[in-house]
């Protein structure tokens, strides 16, 4: 148990909170000791390490995913319906999360827990003075079509995603499938994922430093501790319930309405990859099992599964998008940030965009969460709050992500079969 990363994170968070309460002194905030300076150094270094890999990770992960298309013929034949399905189900997941969170928000029975720490607040990615949807869309478009190098340097995630998609599509259209450029991109992506896995292993240390600093600054009382933990538990339960509802009701309903596949039979057919996804929390690691299930259990052709599933492991993250939308509303309340209708729409758009570039490995979706936080002015340090509970929730989230990819193969195969039947066969 002690070797489990989730257990280590939980222990680090608890020890940090109690250490700040028992041994911390509020005077350290004005006259830091060597110990507190070390804590701050670890916190800053850990957050910097997370930010360091965000840009290259999203950039090369997306290009690598798109490069799996193989050739322009497959892109024309399968690309449109696949992307439409991805965007449709991701949008449904976000809308489900936003509707539910505004109807069911038990944490509002307690006062905003972190309102006093707004001194940490970052500048908003979207101008808070925007008073119209057109103004917000204009800002998003300006950011989307920024210079790719400028976007990478300035952590403009919208621009990074846009550039990666355009470059990836251009590579598929222009280069031959056996071009060494594709291999180079995949190798670079694998190198970045390896470095990211090292940083993830340091999560307990980073969590300890951030939670210790939070606890000391907020001067946690018994009442605050109980209220905050209750709010966190309520958020976790709500996210888990919404994720399961999307996985066991919404996605099977989409499959049934579009392909006629019975929900019970569908779940039985894809049970094995779902169990692997649940245990590994990695859609990329589940890919071989998903391929086999799609071809043998769902009768999906190899050409469809080899296109839809690898692309989905990078671009189709229903559970991730739902989590990010609900988390943004939850954290906004904790920090006492009022969200207007336009800001909620911004959360929807940012959750959609950030989920596209999330790599299929444990905890890596936290990188995309930063764009949602910045959009509404929530401090990036709030990610530490989510990391306390993120790993257990990630198992359900990844399972739904993989389920969405598998149903996508079914939908695309059904579309191709219908189109082939309508198209007259040449002599």
VOGU-3710 file (C-alpha; in Angstrom, 3 decimals, decimal comma):
1> xxxxxxxxxx> 0,000/0,000/0,000  2,789/2,440/0,877  4,260/2,005/-2,609  0,984/3,148/-4,169  1,239/6,733/-5,448  -2,328/7,574/-4,402  -1,663/6,461/-0,826  1,594/8,428/-0,775  -0,192/11,605/-1,925  -2,904/11,253/0,712
11> xxxxxxxxxx> -0,336/10,652/3,461  1,724/13,653/2,302  -1,339/15,920/2,361  -2,424/14,813/5,833  1,095/15,055/7,295  1,558/18,519/5,752  -1,693/19,857/7,210  -0,978/18,495/10,690  2,668/19,620/10,580  1,666/23,181/9,731
21> xxxxxxxxxx> -0,902/23,105/12,520  1,377/21,638/15,190  4,802/23,061/14,349  4,100/26,024/12,062  4,160/29,631/13,223  2,327/32,477/11,495  5,384/34,679/12,121  7,170/32,662/9,417  5,092/34,515/6,822  6,893/37,775/7,607
31> xxxxxxxxxx> 10,192/36,371/8,878  10,748/33,016/7,117  12,957/30,454/8,783  15,357/28,204/6,916  12,850/25,354/7,121  9,985/27,446/5,706  12,251/28,821/2,963  13,022/25,225/1,992  9,304/24,428/1,874  8,691/27,421/-0,401
41> xxxxxxxxxx> 11,625/26,411/-2,601  10,199/22,901/-3,060  6,735/24,295/-3,810  7,997/26,752/-6,420  10,264/24,143/-8,026  7,468/21,572/-8,234  4,975/23,991/-9,826  7,684/25,151/-12,227  8,417/21,541/-13,204  4,740/20,973/-13,980
51> xxxxxxxxxx> 4,571/24,120/-16,096  7,871/23,273/-17,811  6,453/20,248/-19,634  2,940/21,493/-20,401  3,725/23,144/-23,729  5,924/20,420/-25,320  3,741/17,649/-23,863  0,514/18,931/-25,407  2,242/19,899/-28,659  3,958/16,585/-29,393
61> xxxxxxxxxx> 1,173/14,465/-27,912  -1,341/15,954/-30,338  0,941/15,724/-33,360  1,785/12,122/-32,480  -1,897/11,256/-32,154  -2,783/12,849/-35,487  0,186/11,195/-37,200  -1,413/7,820/-36,424  -3,973/8,634/-39,116  -1,470/7,264/-41,591
71> xxxxxxxxxx> -2,533/8,859/-44,857  -4,831/11,455/-46,367  -7,252/8,820/-47,725  -8,057/7,617/-44,217  -8,309/11,233/-43,066  -10,928/12,047/-45,706  -12,815/8,806/-45,196  -12,877/8,665/-41,416  -11,746/12,047/-40,123  -14,965/14,045/-40,341
81> xxxxxxxxxx> -17,304/11,656/-38,558  -14,642/10,769/-35,946  -13,962/14,380/-34,974  -17,690/15,154/-34,969  -18,289/12,267/-32,575  -15,401/13,352/-30,336  -16,606/16,944/-30,122  -20,215/15,873/-29,621  -19,628/13,485/-26,716  -17,089/15,799/-25,055
91> xxxxxxxxxx> -19,572/18,653/-25,303  -22,298/16,466/-23,791  -20,010/15,572/-20,880  -19,199/19,215/-20,136  -22,839/20,317/-20,384  -23,845/17,459/-18,063  -21,230/18,560/-15,541  -22,157/22,248/-15,671  -25,902/21,643/-15,411  -25,478/19,250/-12,493
101> xxxxxxxxxx> -23,008/21,434/-10,614  -25,391/24,402/-10,647  -28,272/22,240/-9,424  -26,241/20,169/-6,966  -23,631/22,178/-5,096  -23,595/20,948/-1,487  -20,268/22,649/-0,719  -22,027/26,041/-0,808  -23,499/25,199/2,612  -20,089/26,271/3,923
111> xxxxxxxxxx> -18,327/29,633/3,413  -15,642/29,958/0,698  -12,704/28,226/2,326  -9,820/29,859/0,443  -11,171/33,343/-0,196  -8,488/34,935/1,955  -5,690/33,492/-0,193  -6,546/35,419/-3,336  -3,166/37,120/-3,053  -1,911/34,101/-5,025
121> xxxxxxxxxx> -4,272/34,777/-7,933  -2,818/34,675/-11,409  -3,843/36,995/-14,228  -6,759/35,725/-16,220  -6,111/34,270/-19,639  -9,366/35,783/-20,890  -9,864/39,494/-20,177  -12,276/39,691/-17,211  -13,625/42,947/-18,639  -15,138/41,180/-21,620
131> xxxxxxxxxx> -18,873/41,692/-21,574  -19,953/39,747/-24,636  -19,551/36,297/-26,089  -18,184/37,804/-29,320  -15,426/39,557/-27,351  -14,448/36,298/-25,665  -14,462/34,379/-28,966  -12,342/37,145/-30,510  -9,743/36,771/-27,761  -9,759/32,990/-28,156
141> xxxxxxxxxx> -9,226/33,274/-31,933  -6,365/35,743/-31,470  -4,732/33,322/-29,037  -5,447/30,318/-31,283  -3,653/31,724/-34,321  -0,639/33,115/-32,495  2,888/32,395/-33,684  3,606/28,744/-32,715  6,950/29,603/-31,093  5,372/32,507/-29,216
151> xxxxxxxxxx> 2,580/30,179/-28,049  5,071/27,585/-26,781  7,216/30,135/-24,940  4,261/31,944/-23,342  2,300/28,788/-22,479  -0,595/29,804/-24,736  -2,322/26,417/-24,656  -5,033/27,436/-27,127  -2,344/28,443/-29,604  -0,352/25,274/-28,901
161> xxxxxxxxxx> -3,367/23,041/-29,568  -4,231/24,924/-32,770  -0,667/24,816/-34,093  -0,278/21,124/-33,254  -3,502/20,179/-35,033  -2,660/22,208/-38,152  0,919/20,911/-38,317  -0,207/17,335/-37,669  -2,799/17,462/-40,442  -0,284/19,065/-42,817
171> xxxxxxxxxx> 2,204/16,282/-42,066  -0,402/13,598/-42,829  -1,381/15,296/-46,092  2,144/16,159/-47,269  4,455/13,388/-46,062  4,533/9,708/-46,935  3,350/7,311/-44,179  6,907/5,925/-43,794  8,499/9,373/-43,454  11,119/9,498/-40,670
181> xxxxxxxxxx> 9,495/12,730/-39,439  6,622/10,706/-37,941  9,060/8,455/-36,110  10,962/11,467/-34,780  7,760/13,036/-33,444  6,749/9,783/-31,733  10,212/9,438/-30,189  10,127/13,010/-28,877  6,669/12,419/-27,457  7,878/9,284/-25,685
191> xxxxxxxxxx> 10,865/11,150/-24,227  8,601/13,882/-22,842  6,236/11,290/-21,348  9,205/9,656/-19,600  10,286/12,951/-18,038  6,669/13,614/-17,009  6,510/10,231/-15,281  9,549/11,267/-13,201  7,802/14,464/-12,111  4,633/12,532/-11,254
201> xxxxxxxxxx> 6,698/10,308/-8,957  7,617/13,479/-7,043  3,977/14,357/-6,427  3,990/13,455/-2,698  6,903/15,838/-2,050  5,305/18,638/-4,049  1,927/18,092/-2,396  3,526/18,215/1,065  5,161/21,576/0,364  2,055/23,158/-1,192
211> xxxxxxxxxx> -0,380/21,929/1,470  2,002/22,959/4,261  2,199/26,475/2,833  -1,593/26,627/2,316  -2,232/25,471/5,864  0,194/27,960/7,377  -1,154/30,916/5,404  -4,773/30,113/6,138  -4,160/29,435/9,851  -6,416/26,397/9,770
221> xxxxxxxxxx> -8,798/26,017/12,678  -10,687/22,875/13,641  -13,894/24,240/12,103  -12,143/25,216/8,878  -10,462/21,815/8,576  -13,747/19,971/8,956  -15,594/22,258/6,539  -12,871/22,087/3,908  -12,588/18,300/4,047  -16,380/18,018/3,833
231> xxxxxxxxxx> -16,431/20,270/0,769  -13,674/18,222/-0,864  -15,530/14,978/-0,157  -18,774/16,376/-1,579  -16,986/17,486/-4,728  -15,418/14,032/-5,140  -18,759/12,259/-4,752  -20,460/14,574/-7,246  -17,720/14,169/-9,866  -17,701/10,387/-9,456
241> xxxxxxxxxx> -21,508/10,183/-9,773  -21,549/12,395/-12,887  -18,704/10,450/-14,491  -20,481/7,130/-13,899  -23,757/8,575/-15,200  -22,022/9,721/-18,378  -20,343/6,322/-18,763  -23,290/4,061/-17,953  -26,177/6,159/-19,297  -25,146/8,885/-21,768
251> xxxxxxxxxx> -22,526/7,033/-23,825  -24,502/3,732/-24,085  -27,542/5,810/-25,084  -25,487/7,492/-27,826  -24,372/4,067/-29,060  -27,916/2,709/-28,977  -29,426/5,670/-30,841  -26,716/5,797/-33,509  -25,910/2,117/-34,047  -28,708/0,126/-32,381
261> xxxxxxxxxx> -26,203/-1,620/-30,089  -27,951/-2,790/-26,899  -26,373/-1,167/-23,806  -26,019/-4,422/-21,846  -24,371/-6,237/-24,737  -22,123/-3,234/-25,325  -20,851/-3,174/-21,735  -20,175/-6,903/-21,822  -18,223/-6,560/-25,060  -15,924/-3,838/-23,785
271> xxxxxxxxxx> -15,647/-4,960/-20,146  -12,038/-6,119/-20,453  -10,513/-2,835/-21,727  -12,619/-0,911/-19,205  -11,157/-2,982/-16,367  -7,634/-2,410/-17,694  -8,307/1,338/-17,941  -9,669/1,384/-14,398  -6,621/-0,395/-12,999  -3,945/1,488/-14,978
281> xxxxxxxxxx> -5,544/4,970/-15,211  -3,963/5,211/-18,658  -5,856/5,209/-21,935  -2,553/4,812/-23,799  -1,659/1,666/-21,847  -5,135/0,272/-22,538  -4,806/0,814/-26,290  -3,754/-2,748/-27,288  -6,619/-4,288/-25,292  -9,053/-1,737/-26,743
291> xxxxxxxxxx> -7,886/-2,606/-30,272  -8,515/-6,285/-29,676  -11,952/-5,734/-28,129  -13,042/-3,409/-30,931  -12,102/-5,885/-33,645  -13,183/-9,140/-31,952  -16,154/-8,080/-29,804  -17,592/-5,095/-31,673  -16,828/-6,351/-35,217  -14,988/-3,146/-36,076
301> xxxxxxxxxx> -12,519/-3,318/-38,954  -8,810/-2,909/-38,285  -8,664/0,213/-40,472  -11,305/1,917/-38,311  -9,967/0,815/-34,915  -6,371/1,718/-35,791  -7,554/5,209/-36,736  -10,168/6,031/-34,110  -8,578/4,552/-30,970  -5,052/6,074/-31,128
311> xxxxxxxxxx> -6,532/9,440/-32,062  -9,079/9,124/-29,272  -6,366/8,374/-26,708  -5,120/11,910/-27,371  -8,175/13,924/-28,398  -11,264/12,287/-26,888  -11,403/12,810/-23,103  -15,044/12,924/-21,981  -14,300/12,148/-18,342  -11,443/14,638/-18,252
321> xxxxxxxxxx> -13,550/17,443/-19,735  -16,378/16,786/-17,264  -13,957/16,788/-14,334  -12,303/20,041/-15,399  -15,614/21,879/-15,826  -16,973/20,830/-12,423  -13,595/21,446/-10,750  -13,477/25,003/-12,123  -16,888/25,818/-10,615  -15,911/24,179/-7,314
331> xxxxxxxxxx> -12,593/26,018/-7,009  -14,152/29,328/-8,045  -16,502/29,038/-5,076  -13,697/28,088/-2,682  -11,791/31,201/-3,743  -14,864/33,438/-3,618  -14,800/34,141/-7,372  -18,190/34,952/-8,874  -18,766/33,444/-12,301  -20,961/35,315/-14,756
341> xxxxxxxxxx> -22,790/33,564/-17,587  -20,027/34,510/-20,010  -17,379/33,126/-17,672  -19,281/29,828/-17,454  -19,313/29,735/-21,267  -15,575/30,379/-21,125  -15,181/27,426/-18,746  -17,079/25,269/-21,277  -14,814/26,320/-24,148  -11,606/25,956/-22,149
351> xxxxxxxxxx> -12,583/22,530/-20,799  -13,260/21,438/-24,389  -9,914/22,759/-25,641  -7,799/21,544/-22,719  -9,199/18,011/-22,846  -8,108/17,678/-26,482  -4,400/17,787/-25,693  -4,412/15,716/-22,504  -1,994/12,764/-22,897  -3,304/9,323/-22,025
361> xxxxxxxxxx> -1,335/8,637/-18,855  -2,103/8,886/-15,116  -2,504/12,421/-13,693  -1,299/14,053/-16,927  -4,721/15,661/-17,441  -3,808/18,088/-14,645  -1,693/19,928/-17,209  -4,768/20,903/-19,200  -6,557/21,964/-16,002  -4,275/24,992/-15,862
371> xxxxxxxxxx> -5,880/26,616/-18,892  -9,312/26,381/-17,227  -7,990/27,876/-13,978  -6,247/30,736/-15,741  -9,377/31,505/-17,748  -11,351/32,448/-14,629  -8,521/33,770/-12,460  -8,102/30,822/-10,087  -4,560/30,456/-8,667  -2,551/27,643/-10,221
381> xxxxxxxxxx> -1,728/26,484/-6,708  -5,326/25,272/-6,532  -4,141/22,265/-8,544  -2,676/20,982/-5,265  -6,219/20,717/-3,876  -7,266/18,604/-6,839  -4,152/16,435/-6,697  -5,130/15,277/-3,211  -8,188/13,505/-4,632  -7,301/13,352/-8,319
391> xxxxxxxxxx> -5,742/9,892/-8,455  -8,771/7,983/-7,142  -11,059/10,002/-9,438  -8,698/9,435/-12,361  -9,532/5,730/-12,425  -13,208/6,434/-13,190  -12,329/9,264/-15,550  -9,930/7,154/-17,607  -12,451/4,319/-17,800  -15,035/6,653/-19,316
401> xxxxxxxxxx> -12,413/8,089/-21,690  -11,634/4,599/-23,013  -15,317/3,715/-23,189  -15,926/6,823/-25,303  -13,136/5,793/-27,693  -14,527/2,269/-28,096  -18,056/3,511/-28,746  -16,489/5,904/-31,245  -15,170/2,957/-33,271  -18,667/1,485/-33,274
411> xxxxxxxxxx> -20,236/4,746/-34,451  -17,655/5,303/-37,197  -17,946/1,680/-38,415  -21,735/1,971/-38,515  -21,460/5,203/-40,508  -19,084/3,615/-43,039  -21,312/0,551/-43,443  -24,346/2,730/-44,160  -22,384/4,880/-46,601  -21,045/1,829/-48,437
421> xxxxxxx> -24,590/0,476/-48,784  -25,777/3,768/-50,303  -22,814/3,960/-52,680  -23,317/1,887/-55,879  -20,631/-0,710/-56,383  -18,552/-0,210/-59,520  -18,373/-3,053/-61,988
//
